[in-house]
Amino acid sequence: QLGKNAFVGAYFGGAIQDGRNSQGNLFVRTTGYINLAPNDRLTIQARFESRYHLDGYLENEDLFSLTTRFRLAGNYGMRLVFQKNVSTEASLSLGYYW
């Protein structure tokens, strides 16, 4: 934990999965992330992951995501997500949290 508004973490591990999209059945990965909470209404997470496929046609794969959540009022919130993997995706959603 970095102060009271930031948290940094890392993960080393792997997975067994159903082989799809030429990814194969086994991979190991390294993930790093930071969670920021500048105030009680806004949270931000940046995440980077590098996957090394042990079988299949893909050799390695890098993923990046940036997620922000803004509490509007009460239990309502707005979330903005940007992800970069094989393709780039962005989404904006409104939600009710209970």
matplotlib code that plots the C-alpha trace (Angstrom):
import matplotlib.pyplot as plt

x = [0.0, 1.3, -0.3, -4.0, -5.2, -3.0, -2.3, 0.2, 0.2, 1.7, 0.7, 2.7, 0.9, -0.8, -3.9, -5.2, -8.0, -10.0, -7.9, -9.5, -8.4, -5.0, -4.1, -3.6, -4.4, -1.6, -0.2, 1.8, 1.4, 2.8, 0.3, 1.0, -1.7, -2.2, -5.5, -6.0, -8.8, -8.2, -11.5, -14.5, -16.3, -13.6, -11.5, -9.0, -7.3, -4.5, -3.5, -0.8, -0.6, 1.9, 0.9, 3.3, 1.4, 3.1, 1.3, -0.8, 0.1, 0.4, 3.8, 3.0, 0.3, 0.2, -3.0, -3.6, -6.7, -7.7, -10.9, -12.4, -15.5, -17.3, -20.0, -22.8, -25.2, -26.2, -25.7, -25.5, -22.2, -20.6, -17.8, -15.4, -13.2, -10.5, -8.9, -6.1, -5.5, -5.6, -8.1, -8.9, -12.2, -13.8, -17.1, -19.1, -21.7, -24.1, -24.9, -26.8, -24.8, -26.6]
y = [0.0, 3.4, 5.9, 5.7, 6.2, 3.8, 0.1, -1.7, -5.4, -8.1, -11.7, -14.6, -17.7, -19.6, -21.3, -24.3, -23.5, -24.8, -24.2, -21.5, -18.8, -20.5, -19.8, -23.4, -25.1, -23.8, -20.4, -18.6, -15.0, -12.0, -9.2, -5.8, -3.3, -0.1, 0.9, 4.6, 6.2, 10.0, 10.6, 8.6, 9.0, 8.1, 4.9, 4.0, 0.8, 0.3, -3.3, -4.8, -8.6, -10.5, -14.1, -16.7, -19.5, -22.9, -24.6, -23.3, -20.9, -17.7, -17.3, -14.4, -11.8, -8.5, -7.1, -3.6, -2.2, 1.0, 1.1, 4.1, 4.1, 7.3, 7.2, 9.5, 9.5, 6.9, 3.4, 4.7, 4.7, 5.2, 3.0, 3.7, 0.8, 0.8, -2.6, -3.4, -7.0, -8.5, -5.7, -2.4, -2.1, 0.7, 0.8, 3.2, 1.8, 3.1, 0.8, 0.4, -1.2, -2.8]
z = [0.0, -1.0, 1.4, 2.1, -1.5, -3.6, -3.7, -5.9, -6.5, -8.6, -9.5, -10.9, -11.9, -14.7, -15.9, -17.7, -20.1, -23.0, -26.1, -28.2, -30.6, -31.1, -27.4, -26.4, -23.1, -20.8, -20.1, -17.4, -16.7, -14.8, -13.8, -12.3, -11.2, -9.3, -7.6, -6.9, -4.9, -5.1, -3.2, -2.0, -5.3, -7.8, -8.2, -10.9, -11.7, -14.3, -15.0, -17.2, -17.9, -20.0, -20.9, -22.2, -23.9, -23.5, -26.3, -29.2, -31.9, -29.9, -28.3, -25.9, -25.4, -23.6, -22.1, -20.7, -19.1, -17.5, -15.4, -13.7, -11.6, -10.5, -7.8, -9.0, -6.1, -3.5, -5.1, -8.7, -10.5, -13.9, -15.2, -18.1, -19.2, -21.9, -22.8, -25.2, -26.1, -29.6, -30.3, -28.5, -26.6, -24.7, -22.8, -20.7, -18.4, -15.8, -12.9, -9.6, -6.8, -3.9]

ax = plt.figure().add_subplot(projection="3d")
ax.plot(x, y, z, "-o")
ax.set_aspect("equal")
plt.show()
